[in-house]
Amino acid sequence: MILEICANSYQSAKNAQDAGAHRIELCQELSVGGITPSYGLLKKVVGEIDIPVFVLIRPRSGNFVYTDDEFQIMKNDIQLCKDLGYKGIVSGILKADRTLDVQRTQTLIDLAKPLSFTFHRAFDEIKNPKEALLQLIDMGADRVLTSGQKATAEEGLELLKELHSIAENKLTIIAGGGVSEENVMLFKEVGLIEVHASASTTKEASNSMFSMPITFSDLIKIKAILDAI
């Protein structure tokens, strides 16, 4: 089973690699669900991390319905990641009625090639997930990251099983959302071959009037999930 770590910083990415994780999804600002990493972070990680890294392409927090200007930013960021030598893209676009934006997501998938493409957890807001899964298979997406449309992947296990069955090895379902050493075997037992976790620890920042908690992927927690697998 492949463990992908959602890393929100260089230290998180390094911890993931040092712990033995198989892949990284690189982002920033996990407190808002993740946004596209800065150019500086992209340069640092691609130069020093050896395991495969996929990059989250999400120009802002909030919903997954984007303006034309935001769409152009997403396309520019995908091209940048290709130029830098990244292995995959994690992204996706919805319409205001909570259906898959087929045309613009297809554009992102095509632009990302030959990089791998994961449709991210915007999938958990789609009102007809089984129909959307078939659309994504037809569009050439490689993976769907989902919690089974529940708050956690453990709660969404039943839908995850159904989606995995529908995908029939044409697309990989990644269970994400509350994955830990305690529950990771649940996903392996139903046949899933990839899981996604932040394995994070939070510590209080200090000595700043703007202090907010600092969150990072914890090497010990990552190792614990790998040991459980």
N, C-alpha and C positions, 0 to 999 in steps of 0.2 A: 504494500500500500504506500502511495506517495503522500508525503506530508509537505504541504505548501504553507509557508509562514508569511503572514501579512506583516511586513516590516515597515515602520513609519519613520525610520531614521537610519543613518549609517550604522550606529551601534546595534540597532535591532537586526539589521542585515548581517552584520558580522557575527552576532550571537547565533543567528540561524545557521550560518555556515559552520561555525565552530561546534555547534551542537550536533550537526549531522543531518539537518533538514535537507530535503531533496530539491526544493525550489522555493523561490521568494516571490511574493507579489509586493512590489515597492510602491509606497504611497507616502503621503504626509497627512497630518491632522486627522487621526483616527476618531477624535471626539465628535467630528461631524460626518463620520462615515468614510473619510478618506478623500483626498483630492490629488491631482497630478503633482508629482515631486518637482522640486526646483531643479533648474539646470545644474547648479552646483552639486546637488545630491546625486543626480543622474551621472555626472562625470566621475564623481568619487566612487560610486558603487560599481560602475561598469569597469573601472580600472583596477579594482581591488577585490571584488567578489567573484569567485570562480564557479559557483553553482548557478544553474539557470535562473534568470531574473525576468519576470514579467512586470510590466509597468501599468499602473492604473492611469487611464486617461479620463479624467473627470474635471472639468474646468472650474467647478465651484461646488459648494455644498447645496443642499436643498433637493429639489426634485430632479428628474432625469429628462425633462422636456427642455430643449435648448433652442436658443435663437440662432439665426444664421451666423451671427458674429461668433457665438460660442462654438458652433459647429466648425467654423473655420479654424478656431484655436485648437480644437481637438485634432483636426487633420494635420495642422502644423506640428503638434506635439508627437503624433504618431510618426511623422516623417523624421523628426529629430531622434526619436528612439531607434528607428531603423538605421539612421546615419551613425549613431553611437555604437551600434552593435548589440542591442538587446535581443532577447530570444522570444519575447511574446508581449502581447497587448491585452489589457483587461478593460473593457469599455461596454458601451451600449446606450441606446437612445429609445425613449418611449414617446408616444403621442399623449396628448392631454386626456384622452379617454381611457388611458391605462392599457393600451394595446401596444404591441411592438411597432416601432417606426422602422418598417422593413427597408424602405428606400435608403434612409440615411445610415442605418446600421450596416446595410450591405456595402455602402461606400466605405465605411470604416474597415470592414473585413477585407475588402479588396485592396484598400490602401496598405493595410498591415502586411499583406503577403510579401514574402514567404514566412513571416513571423506567425507563431501560433496566436489564435484569438479566443479569449474567454469572454463570454457575455456575463457581466457581473450581477450583483444582487438587485439591480433594477428588476430582474426577473421576478423577484418576490412581490412586486407591486402589479404584475400583469394579471388582468382579470381572467384570462383563459390560458393557463400555463402549458397545458398539453398541446394546444394548437400552436402556441409560440415556440415550443420545443421543436415541433416538426418544421416550422418555418426556419428556425436557426440551423437545423440539419441541412435543409435545402440550400441555405445561404452559405454554407461552408464553415460555420463556426466550429471550433474544436472542443470547447468546453462550455458548461454553464455552471456558474457558482451560485448556489442557492441554499437556503435554510428550509426548503419545502414550504415556503410562504408562511412560516410561523416565526415567533420571536427567536427560537433556537432550532438548530437542525435536529436535535433530539425530539422536540415536539413535532417537527415536520417529517419525521422518519417515514410515515406511510406514503406521503406524496413523493419523497425522494426515491423510494422503492419503485413506485409507478413510473416515474420519469426515467429511472435507470432501465426499466424494462422496455419502455417505448424507444429509448435511444438505440438499443440493440447494437452497441459497439460502434455506431456511426458518430457518436458524440459522447464525451465523458461528462458525467454529472459529478461535481465536486460539492461535498457537504461542507457548509460553512455556517458559523453562528453558534458560539458556545461549545465548540469542540475542545475536549480536554482529555487528559489521561483516563479520567473516570468513565467516559462514554465513547471513546473512539472505537472500541471493538464493536459497538452496535452497528456502526456503518460498514465495517468490514464484514460482519456477519450477514448483512443483506446484499452483499456483492459489490458495494462501491469500492473503487480502487484508488480514489484520491480524496483527501480531506484538507481543509483550510482552517488555520487557526492563527490568532495573534499571539497566544501564549504569553500574555502581557502581565507586567507588574507595574504598579503605580507608586511613585514616591512624591512626596511634597517638595516643591521647589522652595527656596528660601532667599532672603536678602533682596527682595524686589517687591515694589509696590504692585507690580503686575503679575505676581507669582500665581501660576496655576500648576496643578499636578503634572508631573512628567511621566509619560507612559512609554514603556519599551518592551520589546520581546525578550523574555527571560530565558536564558540559556538552560537553567535547571528545569523549567517547565517544558521546554521543547524536548529535552532529553527524556523527560518522563513520558511524554506522548509517544515518542519513538520507541521507548522500552515497552509501552503498552501494546503498540502495534506488533 
